[in-house]
Amino acid sequence: MPEVKIIRKWVEDPQQAKIDVAMSRGYYADARRAVLEMQPDPIIEMIRSAGLRGRGGAGAPCGMKWGFMPKAPTAERPSYLICNADESEPGTYNNHELMQFDPHQLIEGMIISAYALRVRTMFIYIRGEMVLTAKVLADALAEAYAKGFLGENIFGSDFSTDLILHRGAGAYICGEETALMDSLEGRRGHPRSKPPFPAVQGLYGMPTTINNVETLCNVKHIVAHGVEWYRAMGTEKSTGTKIFSVSGHVNKPGNYEVVMGTPLMELIEIAGGVRTGHQLKAVIPGGSSMPMIPKDVCEQATLDFEGLQKCGTAVGSGGFMVFDDTTDIVQVCEVIARFYKNESCGKCVPCRIGTDFLHKIIQRITRGQGRREDIALLKGTCINLAGEKMMDSRSFCALGDAAAWPIIWGGLKHFQNEFDYWIENRQSPVGLPAGQSATL
């Protein structure tokens, strides 16, 4: 199945970021029609019926999330919509591309979403390092305001909505929706306990919906083409398309949009195949927080929520990392563990202590000082001898899971032989010297 271009249709045109170019291609017509000719609830039902699921991580049904929002917000208790553009998952850069090269697609999707959710104020929370992209978005917002597509009485209707661009400061934890809200409120980004969920008590204590960039871009196309058009792509439970950021040992790294349910190996071929002279060893399909799967599992996997779940991993953010036969999996796990140790916000014990402990154990192994009991220590840090979860599902947010899953359900599940080799021989099974880290 070849690459498709729906959300990525215009990203290769450097002029697409200009509103006049975007409007010449039909942009804002769907938002105008939604605001002037449709009612909010049928739009929510359209999104629900289309089966759109969040493209940022957990894959929660978008229409279901929207359905939890109040139908009659008031001035004293308003509703908010936040676009989570804090794309910080290693290996992922699809949202960045959409914002930088096609910002009006996101803005139009947010206008439609705000109308459906009866939201007066929206936010785009963008990662602080995306300096150029923030400038592109700011310019696009100014253009949309100048045209009357944002602000008071948009499109000449009685509906008004504002969109505010907010730059973060580069903390990975702020990609988690409740930590993002803390940051947006001016506090240190720390995850909140749930419940209450954001739809009940979110930003400033008010009902809030948070969706990521790719999810909101889909809204425009569902309204434009209808539910049946969207459901015709993908599988029954994973409809539409997904953008995967393919990196690593392939000949053509880049962003590729494919229909949900596409065989995993086909995406590798779309990206030019594994680099010449080498064989596929493993893939991380959804960003560094998702377990890697070996070649034999890759050959059976399909790129959809249920398909990857059956294979013991997940779609996640779509950060698709390919490793060939030169890769030392233990070194990869050390890099991943170091990342999560550094990015833990430190709020809760399982994550604060667990991430550091995982990294120290793996680092000891890759320095040629590993011990046989280190394997049991690694497993016990994630899940104890009684089978009870330790780091996994014990922290305020999913960062504890993100640190544990790649180690216990990825590296140790499929490549424990490489951990054993390091411990027994004090060197890498693929020739990397002790103390030298792999690169992701």
Summary of the structure (lengths in Angstrom):
residues: 440
radius of gyration: 22.2
end to end distance: 27.5
largest distance: 73.2
contacts: 1605
relative contact order: 0.12
helix: 45%
strand: 15%
